[in-house]
């Protein structure tokens, strides 16, 4: 399949030219409208680097921006590779050697052994009883701390990576709608679910799909290398298998189709619970050359309800409908 690039803007051929089933795409759009249409929603399905389907409703439009919540963590994964490439740190470096103050937040001796890779894989044990590497636990505070160490390594004001995320990722992929900033919060010691001064990103659905395409293309954007292909592959494979995390470097992965039985095992995804009760899913399916994004208003349709379950029932229903629109002969993974 041709490798299109949205430079400067997306190509939108006929769905049949991308091997997509128009009838099933229309059915997908009708289903989403029925489920989510009482609130703002939007969806974009990309194949071959081109938009094969796009739909909005409930007041949502192509220009609507959504605070994409924890998808920010996957954006920071790009910054992680950039920092490694530029010699700011290595994955096995101790965090306390980059950011000494982190020890004073908890005064836990074990936290001196947290390595960079532990924060990126949610295995740090920070604000938990376990030692680094002993347990996988989805920690919002730990993810923010991982971002802060990147900011510290680069000498950014208040250790905040938003300007770097905008310049090195948003601008690199032409995500003109992006606004990158931080919430004005502090860490709540003992509460790993409270994210502290987290990175936040506002984005249109289309620009979220741009970010997904960057990962589908293993870090390349046109002729430019935004991150290394080897890192992109590693970040989207299961690095927590002995701990049953189904997680790479700030990405969820579909190990053995255990999270999303309706999608191929090579699917990786990120989900966001954003401001104003917004929900966003970004899923990438390399074996089908697909990037899929959906955004909903949780008050009308909380597509992420039960997002910690296995399998993820509502999300699995959604991705199954997306996969069904692809060429039947390529859907041989089940």
SERO-4910 file (N, C-alpha, C, O; in steps of 0.05 Angstrom, whole numbers):
BEGIN
 pado doro    nc1    nc2    nc3   cac1   cac2   cac3    cc1    cc2    cc3    oc1    oc2    oc3
  Unk    A     17    -24      0      0      0      0     18     25      0     39     26     13
  Unk    A      9     46    -15     24     70    -16     27     82     12      9     80     29
  Unk    A     50     95     17     55    109     42     51    138     38     69    153     31
  Unk    A     26    147     44     20    175     43     29    189     69     33    176     89
  Unk    A     32    215     67     39    231     91     20    256     91     15    268     70
  Unk    A     11    263    115     -6    287    116     12    312    117     13    327    137
  Unk    A     25    317     95     44    340     93     36    357     69     42    348     47
  Unk    A     24    380     72     17    392     98     -9    381    110    -14    384    134
  Unk    A    -26    369     93    -52    360    104    -58    332     94    -44    321     77
  Unk    A    -78    320    107    -85    292    101    -95    288     72   -108    306     61
  Unk    A    -89    266     61   -102    256     36   -126    240     43   -126    224     62
  Unk    A   -148    244     29   -173    230     35   -184    217      9   -203    227     -3
  Unk    A   -173    195      1   -182    181    -23   -209    166    -18   -219    167      5
  Unk    A   -219    154    -38   -243    137    -33   -235    113    -16   -213    102    -19
  Unk    A   -253    105      3   -246     83     21   -237     58      6   -219     44     15
  Unk    A   -250     53    -17   -243     29    -32   -214     29    -42   -202      8    -45
  Unk    A   -203     53    -46   -175     55    -54   -156     47    -32   -133     41    -37
  Unk    A   -166     46     -8   -151     38     15   -158     10     24   -148      0     45
  Unk    A   -175     -3      9   -183    -30     15   -204    -32     38   -207    -53     50
  Unk    A   -217     -9     43   -236     -8     65   -265    -12     53   -270     -4     31
  Unk    A   -282    -23     70   -309    -29     61   -328     -6     68   -333     -1     92
  Unk    A   -337      9     48   -354     32     53   -379     26     68   -388     41     85
  Unk    A   -391      3     62   -416     -5     76   -411     -8    106   -427      1    122
  Unk    A   -389    -21    112   -383    -26    140   -373      0    154   -378      4    178
  Unk    A   -360     17    139   -353     43    150   -378     60    157   -379     72    178
  Unk    A   -398     59    139   -423     73    145   -437     61    169   -448     76    186
  Unk    A   -435     35    172   -447     22    195   -432     30    221   -445     34    242
  Unk    A   -406     32    219   -390     41    242   -398     69    250   -402     75    274
  Unk    A   -401     87    230   -409    114    236   -436    116    248   -441    132    267
  Unk    A   -455     99    239   -482     99    250   -482     89    278   -496    100    296
  Unk    A   -466     68    284   -464     58    311   -453     79    330   -464     82    352
  Unk    A   -432     92    322   -419    112    339   -439    135    344   -440    146    367
  Unk    A   -453    144    324   -472    165    327   -494    158    346   -503    174    363
  Unk    A   -503    133    345   -524    123    363   -514    122    392   -529    130    410
  Unk    A   -489    113    396   -479    110    423   -471    137    435   -476    143    458
  Unk    A   -458    154    419   -444    178    430   -457    204    422   -449    225    431
  Unk    A   -477    203    404   -488    227    391   -501    247    409   -507    269    400
  Unk    A   -508    240    434   -520    260    452   -499    279    463   -506    298    477
  Unk    A   -474    273    458   -452    291    465   -433    294    442   -436    281    421
  Unk    A   -413    311    445   -394    315    423   -377    290    419   -368    278    439
  Unk    A   -372    283    394   -355    260    389   -341    264    362   -349    281    346
  Unk    A   -320    249    358   -306    249    332   -290    224    329   -282    212    348
  Unk    A   -285    217    304   -269    193    298   -255    196    272   -266    208    253
  Unk    A   -231    186    270   -215    186    245   -203    158    243   -190    148    262
  Unk    A   -206    146    219   -192    120    213   -173    125    191   -181    134    169
  Unk    A   -148    118    195   -127    123    176   -116     96    166   -110     78    182
  Unk    A   -112     94    140    -99     70    129    -80     79    106    -88     96     90
  Unk    A    -56     68    106    -37     77     85    -30    106     88    -22    118     68
  Unk    A    -33    117    112    -26    145    116    -47    164    105    -42    188    103
  Unk    A    -71    154     98    -92    171     87   -117    167    104   -121    145    116
  Unk    A   -135    186    104   -160    184    119   -180    168    102   -188    176     81
  Unk    A   -188    145    113   -209    129    100   -236    134    110   -256    129     96
  Unk    A   -238    145    134   -264    151    146   -261    172    167   -241    172    182
  Unk    A   -280    190    168   -279    212    188   -308    220    193   -324    223    175
  Unk    A   -314    224    219   -342    231    226   -343    246    252   -327    240    270
  Unk    A   -361    265    255   -365    280    279   -394    284    284   -411    282    266
  Unk    A   -401    290    309   -429    295    315   -432    307    343   -412    310    358
  Unk    A   -456    313    350   -462    324    377   -449    350    383   -445    357    406
  Unk    A   -442    365    362   -428    390    365   -398    388    361   -385    408    359
  Unk    A   -388    364    359   -360    360    353   -354    364    324   -370    357    307
  Unk    A   -331    376    317   -323    381    290   -294    374    286   -280    367    305
  Unk    A   -285    376    262   -256    371    256   -238    391    269   -215    386    273
  Unk    A   -249    414    277   -234    435    290   -235    433    320   -221    448    334
  Unk    A   -252    416    331   -255    414    360   -229    403    372   -218    384    362
  Unk    A   -221    415    394   -197    405    408   -206    391    434   -224    400    448
  Unk    A   -192    370    440   -197    354    464   -172    352    481   -150    349    470
  Unk    A   -175    354    507   -153    348    524   -150    318    525   -167    304    535
  Unk    A   -128    308    514   -126    279    507   -115    262    531   -108    239    527
  Unk    A   -114    274    554   -109    258    578    -83    243    577    -62    254    569
  Unk    A    -84    217    584    -59    201    587    -45    194    561    -24    182    562
  Unk    A    -57    202    538    -42    199    513    -16    215    514      3    211    499
  Unk    A    -16    235    533      8    251    537     32    233    544     55    240    538
  Unk    A     27    211    558     48    193    566     63    181    542     87    178    543
  Unk    A     47    175    521     60    164    497     75    186    482     95    180    469
  Unk    A     66    211    484     81    233    473    108    235    487    129    239    474
  Unk    A    108    233    513    133    234    528    152    211    522    176    213    525
  Unk    A    141    189    512    158    167    503    177    175    481    199    166    479
  Unk    A    167    193    463    185    203    442    207    220    454    230    217    446
  Unk    A    201    236    474    221    252    488    241    234    502    265    241    504
  Unk    A    232    212    512    250    193    525    272    184    505    296    183    512
  Unk    A    264    176    481    284    168    461    302    191    453    326    187    449
  Unk    A    291    215    450    307    237    443    329    242    464    352    248    458
  Unk    A    321    240    490    340    244    511    362    223    511    385    229    517
  Unk    A    355    198    505    375    177    503    394    182    480    418    180    482
  Unk    A    382    190    456    399    195    433    418    218    438    442    217    430
  Unk    A    409    238    453    426    262    457    443    260    482    455    280    490
  Unk    A    445    236    493    463    231    515    456    244    542    473    247    559
  Unk    A    430    250    546    422    262    571    419    241    593    422    248    617
  Unk    A    412    217    586    409    195    605    408    169    590    405    169    565
  Unk    A    410    147    604    406    120    593    383    107    608    376    115    630
  Unk    A    372     86    596    350     72    609    357     60    636    339     58    653
  Unk    A    382     53    640    390     41    665    402     61    685    413     52    705
  Unk    A    402     86    678    412    106    697    393    109    721    369    106    718
  Unk    A    405    114    744    389    118    768    375    146    766    389    166    760
  Unk    A    350    147    772    335    172    771    346    192    791    348    216    785
  Unk    A    354    183    815    364    201    835    389    215    827    395    237    837
  Unk    A    404    204    808    428    217    799    422    239    779    439    257    775
  Unk    A    398    239    767    390    260    749    373    281    763    375    305    758
  Unk    A    357    271    782    338    288    796    340    282    826    324    267    837
  Unk    A    360    293    840    365    285    868    342    290    887    338    275    906
  Unk    A    326    310    881    304    317    899    282    296    901    266    296    919
  Unk    A    282    277    882    261    257    882    262    240    908    241    231    918
  Unk    A    286    236    918    289    220    942    275    234    966    263    221    983
  Unk    A    278    261    967    267    276    990    236    276    990    224    281   1011
  Unk    A    224    269    968    194    269    967    183    246    983    162    249    996
  Unk    A    197    223    983    187    199    997    205    190   1020    196    178   1039
  Unk    A    231    197   1017    251    188   1037    251    158   1040    256    147   1062
  Unk    A    245    144   1018    246    115   1018    273    107   1006    279    114    983
  Unk    A    288     92   1021    315     84   1011    313     68    985    331     71    968
  Unk    A    293     52    982    290     36    958    287     53    933    293     45    911
  Unk    A    277     78    936    272     95    913    298    105    900    298    115    878
  Unk    A    320    102    914    346    109    903    354     90    880    372     96    864
  Unk    A    340     67    879    347     47    858    328     48    834    330     31    817
  Unk    A    310     67    834    292     70    811    309     79    787    324     98    788
  Unk    A    306     64    765    320     70    740    301     84    721    277     83    725
  Unk    A    312     97    701    296    111    681    275     92    669    252     99    666
  Unk    A    283     67    663    265     48    650    241     41    668    220     34    659
  Unk    A    245     42    695    224     35    713    200     55    711    177     46    711
  Unk    A    206     81    709    184    100    706    170     96    679    146     98    678
  Unk    A    186     91    658    174     88    631    157     63    628    140     62    611
  Unk    A    162     43    645    147     18    643    127     15    666    114     -6    669
  Unk    A    124     35    683    107     34    706    114     11    725     96     -3    735
  Unk    A    139      7    729    149    -13    748    167     -1    769    184    -15    780
  Unk    A    164     24    775    182     38    793    179     32    822    198     34    838
  Unk    A    154     24    830    149     21    859    147     47    874    145     47    899
  Unk    A    148     69    860    147     96    873    120    100    886     99     96    874
  Unk    A    120    108    911     96    112    928     82     85    932     58     84    939
  Unk    A     96     63    928     85     36    933    104     21    952    126     30    957
  Unk    A     95     -2    962    111    -17    980    133    -33    966    155    -38    977
  Unk    A    128    -41    941    148    -57    927    173    -42    918    173    -18    916
  Unk    A    193    -57    913    218    -46    903    217    -42    873    200    -55    860
  Unk    A    234    -26    862    234    -22    832    237    -49    817    254    -65    824
  Unk    A    221    -53    797    222    -76    781    207   -100    791    206   -121    778
  Unk    A    194    -98    815    181   -121    827    151   -123    819    140   -145    820
  Unk    A    139   -101    810    110   -100    805    104    -81    783    116    -60    781
  Unk    A     84    -88    766     74    -69    747     49    -56    760     31    -70    768
  Unk    A     49    -30    760     26    -15    771     23     11    756     42     27    754
  Unk    A     -1     16    745     -5     40    729     -7     64    747    -28     69    759
  Unk    A     15     78    749     18    101    768     18    127    753     37    133    738
  Unk    A     -2    143    757     -2    170    744     20    187    755     34    201    740
  Unk    A     25    186    782     46    201    794     73    192    783     91    209    777
  Unk    A     77    166    780    102    156    770    107    165    741    130    170    734
  Unk    A     86    166    725     90    175    698     98    205    697    116    212    682
  Unk    A     85    221    714     92    249    715    121    252    725    136    269    715
  Unk    A    129    236    744    157    237    754    176    230    731    197    241    729
  Unk    A    168    210    715    185    203    692    188    225    672    210    229    661
  Unk    A    167    240    668    169    264    651    186    285    663    202    299    649
  Unk    A    183    289    690    199    309    703    229    304    702    245    322    700
  Unk    A    236    278    703    265    273    701    276    280    674    299    288    671
  Unk    A    259    277    653    268    286    626    272    316    627    292    327    617
  Unk    A    252    331    639    255    360    641    279    368    656    293    387    649
  Unk    A    285    353    678    309    360    694    335    355    678    353    371    679
  Unk    A    335    333    663    359    327    647    365    349    626    388    353    619
  Unk    A    343    361    617    347    383    597    348    410    609    350    430    595
  Unk    A    346    412    636    347    438    649    323    456    643    326    480    642
  Unk    A    300    444    639    276    459    632    265    472    658    266    460    679
  Unk    A    253    496    656    242    509    680    222    492    694    203    481    681
  Unk    A    225    489    720    207    473    737    205    444    727    186    430    733
  Unk    A    225    435    712    226    407    702    202    400    684    195    377    682
  Unk    A    191    420    671    166    416    656    172    412    626    185    429    614
  Unk    A    163    390    615    170    383    587    152    393    566    156    387    542
  Unk    A    131    408    573    111    417    553    124    431    529    118    425    506
  Unk    A    143    450    534    155    464    510    170    444    492    169    447    468
  Unk    A    183    425    504    198    405    489    179    387    473    184    380    450
  Unk    A    156    379    486    136    363    472    125    378    448    121    366    427
  Unk    A    120    404    451    110    419    429    130    421    406    123    417    383
  Unk    A    155    428    413    175    433    392    184    407    379    186    405    355
  Unk    A    191    387    395    204    363    385    184    342    374    192    325    358
  Unk    A    159    344    382    139    325    372    117    340    357    113    335    333
  Unk    A    103    358    370     80    371    357     88    385    331     75    382    311
  Unk    A    108    402    333    117    417    309    129    399    289    127    404    265
  Unk    A    143    378    298    156    360    279    136    345    261    142    340    238
  Unk    A    112    340    271     92    325    256     70    344    245     50    334    233
  Unk    A     73    369    248     54    388    237     27    388    252      6    394    240
  Unk    A     28    382    278      3    382    294     -4    410    303      1    418    326
  Unk    A    -15    426    284    -18    455    289    -39    461    310    -39    483    321
  Unk    A    -56    442    317    -77    447    337    -66    443    365    -79    451    384
  Unk    A    -43    431    368    -33    423    395    -28    447    412    -17    468    404
  Unk    A    -36    445    437    -28    463    459    -17    445    481    -32    428    491
  Unk    A      8    449    489     21    433    509     26    450    534     37    472    532
  Unk    A     18    440    557     21    455    582     21    436    605     21    411    601
  Unk    A     22    446    630     23    429    654      1    438    673     -6    462    674
  Unk    A    -11    419    687    -29    426    708    -14    436    732      8    426    739
  Unk    A    -25    456    746    -12    468    768    -19    452    794    -35    460    810
  Unk    A     -5    430    797     -9    412    819     18    404    831     38    407    818
  Unk    A     17    394    855     42    382    867     37    352    872     14    343    872
  Unk    A     58    337    876     56    309    881     43    305    909     50    319    928
  Unk    A     25    286    911     12    279    936     25    252    945     16    231    937
  Unk    A     45    254    963     60    230    971     41    210    983     26    215   1001
  Unk    A     43    185    973     26    164    982      2    160    964    -14    141    969
  Unk    A     -2    177    945    -25    175    927    -16    173    898    -16    193    884
  Unk    A     -8    149    889      2    146    862    -18    152    840    -11    155    817
  Unk    A    -44    153    847    -64    159    827    -66    188    820    -78    195    800
  Unk    A    -56    205    838    -57    234    834    -32    242    818    -10    239    828
  Unk    A    -36    253    794    -13    256    776      6    278    782     27    280    769
  Unk    A     -1    296    800     18    319    805     18    338    781     -3    341    768
  Unk    A     41    351    776     42    372    755     44    360    727     64    363    713
  Unk    A     23    346    720     24    329    695     25    346    670     15    368    669
  Unk    A     38    335    650     36    345    622      8    342    612     -5    322    618
  Unk    A     -2    362    597    -28    360    585    -26    370    556    -10    387    550
  Unk    A    -42    358    538    -42    366    510    -70    368    500    -86    349    503
  Unk    A    -77    390    488   -102    393    473    -97    388    444    -77    397    433
  Unk    A   -115    373    431   -110    365    403   -137    360    389   -156    351    402
  Unk    A   -137    365    364   -159    355    347   -157    325    344   -135    313    349
  Unk    A   -178    312    335   -177    283    330   -157    278    307   -142    258    308
  Unk    A   -157    295    287   -139    291    265   -109    292    274    -93    276    265
  Unk    A   -103    311    291    -75    314    300    -67    292    319    -44    285    321
  Unk    A    -86    280    334    -80    257    349    -73    233    331    -56    217    336
  Unk    A    -88    232    308    -81    211    288    -54    215    276    -40    196    270
  Unk    A    -46    240    273    -18    246    263      2    233    282     21    220    273
  Unk    A     -2    237    308     16    225    327     17    195    325     38    183    327
  Unk    A     -7    183    321     -7    154    317      8    145    293     21    124    293
  Unk    A      6    161    271     20    154    247     50    155    251     65    139    239
  Unk    A     60    174    267     88    175    273     98    148    285    119    138    277
  Unk    A     82    136    302     89    110    314     85     87    295    101     68    294
  Unk    A     64     89    279     60     68    258     84     67    240     92     45    231
  Unk    A     95     90    233    118     92    215    145     91    230    166     98    219
  Unk    A    144     81    254    168     76    270    186    100    273    210     98    270
  Unk    A    173    123    279    189    147    285    196    165    262    208    186    266
  Unk    A    189    157    238    195    174    215    171    192    209    148    185    212
  Unk    A    178    216    199    158    234    190    168    246    163    185    264    163
  Unk    A    158    235    141    169    241    116    198    232    114    203    208    118
  Unk    A    216    250    109    244    243    107    259    247    133    283    242    135
  Unk    A    244    256    154    257    262    179    254    239    199    234    225    199
  Unk    A    274    235    216    272    216    237    268    231    264    286    243    274
  Unk    A    243    229    274    236    241    299    246    225    322    255    236    342
  Unk    A    244    198    320    255    180    340    265    155    325    259    152    301
  Unk    A    281    140    338    293    117    324    273     94    321    257     89    338
  Unk    A    276     80    298    257     58    293    260     36    314    240     24    322
  Unk    A    285     30    322    289      9    342    276     16    369    265     -2    382
  Unk    A    277     41    377    264     49    401    234     47    398    220     37    416
  Unk    A    223     55    375    194     54    371    184     25    373    163     19    384
  Unk    A    200      6    362    192    -22    363    193    -32    392    175    -45    401
  Unk    A    215    -25    407    217    -34    434    195    -22    452    184    -36    469
  Unk    A    189      3    448    169     17    464    141      5    461    124      8    479
  Unk    A    136     -8    439    109    -19    433    109    -49    434     92    -62    421
  Unk    A    127    -61    448    127    -89    454    124    -93    484    129    -74    500
  Unk    A    118   -117    493    112   -122    521    139   -124    537    153   -144    534
  Unk    A    145   -103    552    169   -103    568    163   -110    598    181   -110    614
  Unk    A    138   -118    603    130   -124    631    118   -152    632    103   -158    651
  Unk    A    124   -169    614    110   -195    612    112   -211    638     91   -222    646
  Unk    A    135   -213    652    135   -229    676    116   -217    698    108   -231    717
  Unk    A    110   -191    695     93   -177    715     65   -174    706     48   -161    719
  Unk    A     58   -185    682     31   -185    671     21   -156    667     -3   -150    672
  Unk    A     38   -139    657     30   -112    652     19   -106    625      3    -87    622
  Unk    A     27   -121    604     20   -115    576     27    -86    570     10    -70    562
  Unk    A     52    -79    574     60    -51    573     89    -49    563    106    -65    569
  Unk    A     93    -28    546    119    -22    536    130      3    550    130      4    575
  Unk    A    140     22    535    148     48    546    125     67    542    123     80    520
  Unk    A    109     70    562     86     88    562     66     82    539     54    101    528
  Unk    A     63     57    532     43     47    513     32     20    524     47      4    535
  Unk    A      6     16    521     -6    -10    526     -3    -27    501     -5    -17    478
  Unk    A      2    -53    504      6    -71    482    -13    -95    485    -20   -103    508
  Unk    A    -21   -106    463    -42   -127    463    -30   -155    463    -36   -171    446
  Unk    A    -14   -161    483      0   -186    485    -20   -209    485    -38   -211    502
  Unk    A    -17   -227    466    -34   -251    464    -64   -243    460    -81   -260    466
  Unk    A    -69   -219    450    -96   -209    447   -112   -209    473   -136   -211    474
  Unk    A    -97   -207    496   -110   -209    522   -126   -184    529   -145   -186    544
  Unk    A   -118   -161    519   -132   -137    525   -154   -132    505   -176   -123    512
  Unk    A   -148   -137    480   -167   -131    458   -169   -156    440   -155   -158    420
  Unk    A   -186   -175    447   -188   -200    431   -196   -195    402   -191   -211    384
  Unk    A   -210   -173    397   -220   -167    370   -199   -154    352   -204   -149    329
  Unk    A   -175   -149    363   -153   -136    348   -129   -154    346   -125   -171    363
  Unk    A   -112   -150    326    -87   -166    324    -69   -162    349    -71   -142    362
  Unk    A    -52   -182    353    -35   -181    377    -14   -158    375     -3   -150    395
  Unk    A     -9   -148    351     11   -127    348     -1    -99    353     14    -79    351
  Unk    A    -27    -97    359    -40    -72    365    -28    -60    391    -23    -74    410
  Unk    A    -23    -34    390    -15    -20    414    -33      5    416    -42     16    396
  Unk    A    -37     15    441    -56     37    444    -50     53    468    -35     45    486
  Unk    A    -62     77    468    -61     95    491    -89    107    495   -103    112    475
  Unk    A    -97    111    520   -124    122    525   -121    146    542   -103    149    558
  Unk    A   -141    164    540   -140    189    555   -167    196    567   -187    197    554
  Unk    A   -166    202    593   -188    214    607   -182    243    611   -166    250    628
  Unk    A   -193    260    594   -186    288    592   -205    307    606   -225    298    617
  Unk    A   -197    332    606   -214    353    619   -241    355    605   -245    346    583
  Unk    A   -260    367    620   -287    370    610   -300    343    604   -318    341    587
  Unk    A   -292    322    619   -303    296    617   -300    283    589   -318    269    579
  Unk    A   -278    288    577   -272    278    550   -258    251    552   -244    245    571
  Unk    A   -263    233    532   -250    208    530   -238    205    502   -251    211    483
  Unk    A   -213    196    501   -200    193    475   -185    166    475   -172    158    494
  Unk    A   -186    152    452   -171    128    448   -155    131    422   -165    140    402
  Unk    A   -129    124    424   -112    123    400   -101     95    398    -87     85    416
  Unk    A   -108     81    377    -99     54    372    -84     52    346    -91     64    326
  Unk    A    -62     37    346    -45     33    322    -44      3    317    -38    -13    335
  Unk    A    -49     -5    292    -49    -33    284    -30    -37    261    -38    -35    238
  Unk    A     -4    -42    266     16    -44    245      9    -64    223     14    -59    200
  Unk    A     -1    -88    231     -6   -109    212    -28   -102    192    -29   -114    170
  Unk    A    -44    -83    198    -65    -73    180    -60    -45    170    -76    -34    155
  Unk    A    -37    -34    178    -29     -6    169    -51     14    177    -58     32    162
  Unk    A    -60     11    202    -83     27    211    -76     44    236    -63     34    254
  Unk    A    -86     68    236    -87     85    260   -116     92    264   -130    101    245
  Unk    A   -126     88    288   -155     94    293   -156    112    318   -143    107    338
  Unk    A   -173    132    316   -177    151    339   -207    154    342   -222    157    323
  Unk    A   -216    154    368   -243    161    374   -243    178    399   -227    174    417
  Unk    A   -260    198    399   -263    216    422   -292    220    428   -308    224    410
  Unk    A   -299    217    454   -327    220    462   -330    237    487   -311    242    501
  Unk    A   -354    245    492   -362    258    517   -372    237    536   -391    223    530
  Unk    A   -358    233    559   -365    211    577   -393    213    587   -405    193    594
  Unk    A   -404    238    589   -432    240    598   -452    228    579   -474    220    587
  Unk    A   -444    226    554   -462    214    534   -454    185    529   -471    167    527
  Unk    A   -428    179    527   -418    152    522   -390    150    532   -371    160    519
  Unk    A   -386    138    555   -360    134    566   -347    109    554   -350     88    566
  Unk    A   -334    113    532   -323     90    517   -300     77    533   -291     55    526
  Unk    A   -290     91    553   -268     80    570   -278     68    596   -261     61    613
  Unk    A   -303     66    600   -314     54    624   -302     25    627   -304      9    609
  Unk    A   -291     20    650   -279     -6    655   -252    -10    640   -245    -32    633
  Unk    A   -237     12    636   -213     10    619   -191     -6    632   -171    -12    619
  Unk    A   -193    -13    658   -173    -29    671   -180    -59    670   -165    -75    680
  Unk    A   -203    -66    659   -211    -94    658   -196   -109    636   -184    -97    618
  Unk    A   -197   -135    637   -186   -152    616   -206   -174    609   -213   -190    626
  Unk    A   -215   -175    584   -210   -155    563   -226   -129    568   -244   -128    585
  Unk    A   -218   -108    554   -231    -82    557   -256    -82    539   -255    -79    515
  Unk    A   -279    -86    551   -303    -94    536   -312    -72    517   -316    -77    493
  Unk    A   -316    -47    526   -326    -26    509   -305    -19    487   -312    -15    464
  Unk    A   -280    -17    495   -259    -11    476   -256    -34    456   -251    -29    432
  Unk    A   -259    -59    465   -257    -81    447   -279    -81    427   -275    -88    403
  Unk    A   -303    -74    435   -326    -71    417   -320    -50    396   -325    -55    372
  Unk    A   -309    -28    404   -302     -6    385   -281    -16    365   -285    -13    341
  Unk    A   -258    -26    375   -237    -34    356   -246    -56    338   -236    -58    315
  Unk    A   -263    -74    348   -274    -95    331   -289    -84    307   -287    -95    285
  Unk    A   -304    -63    311   -319    -51    289   -300    -37    270   -305    -37    246
  Unk    A   -278    -26    280   -258    -14    263   -245    -35    246   -242    -32    222
  Unk    A   -236    -56    258   -222    -78    244   -240    -90    223   -230    -98    202
  Unk    A   -266    -92    228   -284   -104    209   -286    -89    183   -294   -100    163
  Unk    A   -278    -64    183   -279    -47    159   -255    -52    140   -254    -41    118
  Unk    A   -235    -67    149   -211    -72    134   -214    -97    116   -233   -112    120
  Unk    A   -196   -100     97   -199   -122     78   -201   -149     92   -185   -155    109
  Unk    A   -221   -165     85   -226   -190     98   -202   -209     97   -196   -222    116
  Unk    A   -189   -210     74   -166   -228     71   -143   -221     89   -125   -238     93
  Unk    A   -142   -197    100   -120   -189    117   -127   -193    146   -110   -191    164
  Unk    A   -152   -199    152   -161   -203    179   -159   -233    187   -180   -246    191
  Unk    A   -135   -242    188   -130   -271    193   -117   -277    220   -105   -297    223
  Unk    A   -120   -258    238   -106   -260    264   -121   -275    285   -109   -283    305
  Unk    A   -147   -281    281   -163   -294    302   -164   -324    296   -176   -339    311
***
